[in-house]
Amino acid sequence: MPSSKKAFTLVELLITLVLFLIIGSAVFWVIVKVLQPIASTAGEAKQTTSIELNTDWLIFDLKHAGYGIAATEPSLVLSFCNGSESSTNDACRVANDIGAEGGKALLLKETTNIADTGCSSYDPDFGFGFVLWNGTSVVYQETPCDVCGIYRNSIKCVWLTPKRLYNGTGICCNGTAPTPLVGYPIDTNSACDNYSSNPACCSDQNCTGIVWYLKTTSPYAPITHCLNGTYILYRRTTSSYGGFENAKPVADCIADWTIWFGLDTDGDGKVDTWVNEIPNSYITTNQDLRQQLKIAKIYFLIQASYTPQADYNFCKISANDCDNKCGNGYILADQLVDADGTIHYVCLKHPSSSEWVHYKWRIVTIPVSGFFDIP
């Protein structure tokens, strides 16, 4: 009997193949469209995670401002320049010297430099720690290395009395007086005391000055995924001869930053006044800092996507306030209110390129409190 089954003709096979290709292509582009926002979100997460992780260093420096510095030190152990043209404080002088973007800089002073915590005969820099001297010998040391061991002649300390008065600088294994003292190891590469030539140094003792600031990338090695008008966050320290060590990049693609400080000016333990610069009419000495500074809020405007999206507008989502309360070229990052009802607008500058609004951005706010080392 003849078979009832028919074989596909060549034309039918070609038509079927074309249909499969068309359907497969459509499915492919649907998948690409679905995955695009996921990839973009992943890029944003990478950018945001990077800045949050790296600023641990900044938080650590800020919380330890004044570590190992005598109560009589006349220069402030913490100062911030907000870039206003009328500012002439130490942080502003440093910002001008190093070419900080927008004239903004955070200047901190302490006896050590956590960027270098080695301990060897070739690298005696010590990291954080302290030594107790009872008048004749070291009776306790909270340090990474044995100061009276093989490094006894290479590790130096700033010695302070129990009342935090400066007593001298010398070998950590031998106090500078036959009375009880506390020794704070110094980073010999970065500690300086020539304040007259560099306001990042201390005036009455050796200390390390640390400055945080934004600056553009080198024109010879640009960061290709960062939009023009964004910058690198740098950390830089003083050197033993009174200049500055090489800058260390910490995070990139940052359009702007600022810091606001919450002060307790009436002594009731609560923040009643917000200021955007130190020193100011409330803070002129380290004693003022110790008594009034309760919290610092650090703000960053960070690029959170690597490429622009034509159908995306940063200013039209999440109620972002662009160019309104803060003026042309700025976005509103926060509002801070004094006890008397005065409102302060926290403004961050966005890139001037018209393309900036089609990138995704993150406003990162980092609160820091607990400034226990201010003398």
N, C-alpha and C positions, 0 to 999 in steps of 0.2 A: 504494500500500500504506500502511496506517496506521503511524505511527511508534511504536516501542517505548519511546521516551524519555518520562519523566515530569517535570513541573515540580514544584518544591517548593511546598507549600501555605503559606499565611500562618501557620498554626499551627506547622508544622515550622520555618519561619524564626524565629519567636519563641522556640521551644524551643532552637534552636541558638544564638541570640543570648544567651539567659539562661545557657546552659552556658559559653559563651565568657567572659561576665562573671564567673561564679563561679570558673572556672579562672584568669582573669587576676587577680582579686582575691587568690586564694590565692598565686599567684606573686609578686604585689606585696609581700604581707606577709612572705613568705619572704626576699625581697631586703632589705626593711627590717630584718628580724631579723639577717641576715648583716652588714649594713653598720653596725649600731649599735655593736658592739664596735670596729669599725675607726675610726668617728668618735670614740669615746671615747679610743682609743689615740692618735689624732691630737691630741686636746686635751691629753692627758698629755704628749706629746712637745713640744708648744708650750710648756707650762708649764716643763718641765724644761730645754728649750733656753734659755728666757729667763733663768732663774737662772744657768745655767752661763756664758752670754755676759756678763751684767751683772757677775758677780763678778770678772771680769778687773780691774775698777777696784779692788775690795777687795784683791785679790792684789797689785796694783801698789803700793798704799798701804802694805800690810803689809811688803813686801820692802824698801821705801825708808824705813822708819822710821829717824829719826836723820840723814837726809841733810842735810849742811851744818850740823850742830850740834856745838858745841865739846865736847871731852872733859870739860871742867869743869862742864858743865851739870848742876845737882843734881837736876832733875826727870827722871823716867824718860821716854824717848822712845817707850816702848811699855808700856801697861798695859791690863789687862782686868778688868772687874768681872763676876763670875758671878751677882750678884743675891742672895748670901747676906746675911742681916741684919747680920752682924757686920763686913762689909766697909766700910772707910772710905777706900780709896785714891783717887787722882786720877780714875780712870775712874768710880768709884762716885759721886764728888761731881758729876761732869759728868752721869752718868745721872740723878741725882736732880734736877739743875737743868733738864734738858730733858724729863723725864718719860718716860724710856725704859721700854718694856714689860719687866716682870720685873726691873727694875733692872740689866739687862745692857748693857754698852757696851764697845767697843774704842776706846781712845784712842791716837792716833799723833801724833808731832811731827816736822816737817821744815821746811826753809826755803821750799819752794814749794808750789803748789797746782795739780795737773794739771787741775783743772776749768776753769782759765782760762789758756790758753797763747797768748793774743794778743800782738801786738807792734805798737803804734802810738803816736802822740803822745797819744792819748786813752786808750789801754789798754796801759800799759807792762808789764803782768804777763808774766812771762818763761817760765814752764815750766821744765823741768829743764835743767841745764847748769852750766858752771863757767868761771871766768876765771883765768888765771895771770898774776901780777904779779911782775916781776923786781926790784922796788925802785924803778924809775923809769918803767916803762911796761907796758902789757898786751902780753905776748908770745904768748899763745895764748888762744883762746876757743872753747869747745865749747857754742855757744848758737844759738838760732834767729835772733837779731838781732845787728846790729853795735853792741856796747856803746859804742864810741867814735865812732859815726856820728851820725845825726840824733837818736838817743835817748840821747845821752851824759849828758844832765842829768836824765833821767827814770827810768832803771833803776838800782836800788840793789842792793848786794851785802852779805852778811855776810862779813867777811874773817877767815880763820883762818890761823894759822901752819902750817908743814909738820908741826909736832907736834900740830896740831889744837887750838890754844889760841885763844880768841876775841881778836881784835885791834880790832874795831870794825865799824860799819856805815856805808857811804857809797856814793858813786857808783861804779858798776862800772868806769868807765874810769880811776879814780884810786884806788890802794891807800891804805890808812890808815897805812902805815909805809914807810920807805925800805929795806925788807927783803923777801925773797920771801914772797908770800902766795897763798892760794887764795881766790877770791871765789865765793860761791854766791848767785845772784840770788834775791831775795825777791819774793813776791807782795805788793805794797803794800796790797792790799785786805784780806788775811787775816793778815798777820804782826803779832804782838803780843808784848809782853814783861812784861805786868802779871800775873804768876802769882798774886799775892796775892788778886786779885779773880776770876781765872778759871784753874783748874788746867790748862786745855787750852793755856794760853800757856807760853812758856819763862820762866825766871827771870833768866838772865844774858845773854840776847840776844834778838833778834827771831826768831820762827819761826811757822809755821802749825800750829795744832792741828786734827786731823781726827778726828771721832768717828763711828763706825758703830753703829747701834742699830735696834731695831724700835719701831714706834709704830702705833697704830690710825689708820684713815682718818678724814677729817673726817665728822662726822655729816650734813653737808649735801651731801656728794658721795661716798657709799659705793661701793665696787667690788662690783657686783651678783653677780659670779661667785665671789667669795671668801666662804667660810663664816665665820660669826661665830666669833671666837676665833682668826682669822688676822690678820696685820699686814703693814705695808709695811716693807721694809728701806730705811733712810735713810742718807745721807752728809751730814755737816754740818761746816762749817769755822768757825774763829774769825774775828773781824773785827779791823781795825786798832785799833778803840777798846776791844777787850778783851771784847766780847760774842761773839755767834755770827751767822754769815751764815744766809740762808734754807736750810732743809733741802732736799736734792735726793732725790726718790724713785728707788730703783734697781730694786727687784723687789717683787712683791706676793704675797699668799696664803701667807705664811710663818707657820706656827704657833709655831715656836720656833727658837732657834739657840744655839750655844755654841762655845767654842774650848778645846782642850786643847793644852798646850805640852810638847814633849819636851825634857828637859834632860839635859846631860852634867855631872853633879855631881862626878865623880871624875877628869875630865880625860883619859879614854882615847879620846875622839872618838866615843863611842857613846851613844845615849840610854839612860839608866838610871832616869829618874824622870819621871813624868807629873804635871803640875799643871794645875788649871783656873782659876787666877787669878794675875795678876802685878800687884804684887809679892807675894812670899810668903816663907817662911823661907829659901829658896835665893836668890831674886832681890830685891835691895833697891837696887841701883845699876845704872847703865848699863854699868859694867865687868862686873858679874855677867851682864847680858844678853848682852854681846858674847862672853863666855867660855863660857856654858852653853847658850844657846838654840840648838837644832839644827833643830827643826821645829815648825810649828804646824798643827793639824788643825781645820778649821772645819766644823761640822756644821749642816745646815739640815733642818727638816721642812717640806716644801712640798706644798700641795694640788695634785694632778695630774689632777683631773677637775673639770668645771664643775658637775656635777649628781650627786646620790646615786643609787645603784642598790640597790634593796631586796634583791636576791639576792646582793649582794657584801658581804663582811666582811673588812676589811683585816687584822684580827688573826688570821684563820684561814688566810691564805695566806702563802707564803714564810717560814714559821716566824717571823713577827713576834712579838716578845716584848712584849705589852701588859700593863701594870699588874702585872707580876710582880717581876722583879729591881729595877725602878726605883720601884715603888710606884704607888698609885692616881693616875691622870691622866697617866701618863708611858709612853713606849715606849723600849725599849733600842735605841740607835743603833749602839753599838760597845762593845768591851771592850779596854782598854789595860792592859798588864802591865808593872810595874816590874822591874828586874833582880833584885830580891829576891823576886819572885813575887807581890807585891801586885797585886790586880786592881782596876781602876777602871772602873765602869760609866758609859758616856756616855748620859745620859738626856735626852730631849726631851719637852716638855709638849705633849700633843695638846689640841684644843678640848674644852670641857666639854659641848658639845651631844651628845646621844645619837645624833644623825645622823652624827657625824664618821666613824664606823666604816664607813659605807656610801659614803664618798668614797674615791677612790684617792689615795695619797700617795707621795712620793719622799723618801727620806733621802739627801741629797747630802753627800758628804764631799770636802773640798778640802784637800789637803796643800800646805803652803807651806814652803819652805826657802831658805836663802841670804840671810841678813840682814847684808849687807856694809856697810851705812851706819851701823850702831849705833856711837856714839863710844866 
